[in-house]
């Protein structure tokens, strides 16, 4: 869905872009009780691996939660397009999630396409397939282009997640 922006929205978008280009980027950390998710993973990971060959991790839960949040707040999954600083808000009816994957050459961000149509296991399988493709150095430009939302797992480097 495309909505033409009024002057005020265009000015806000212009100022936000200006701020993005001139201000420091910050990250917010929140403490979250993950015990229920950790327990669910502990209970089902062996059965899931045996039945499907999929290693059940945590990233699919974060991706699925992000999809559900974007259904509630669609502006998170929107973009601004048009001439100059943009004059149109484009609300996407799909969620393509870029997921950071560590490789020998560094981080890459392949895209899980249409994540809104997947359950957690579908997302997990897609992440695993893209991860293998990345580690085998077989990702294409198309595999890494067009994400509408990005999730990075800094925990692999010892940082908080």
Secondary structure, DSSP 8 states (H G I E B T S, - for coil): -EEE--HHHHHHHHHHHHHHHHS-----------HHHHHHHHHHHHHHHHHH-----SHHHHHHHHHHHHHH-GGGGEEEESSTT-SEEEE-SS--EEEEEEETTEEEEEEETTGGG--HHHHHHHHHHHHHHHHTT---HHHHS--SEEE--GGGGT---
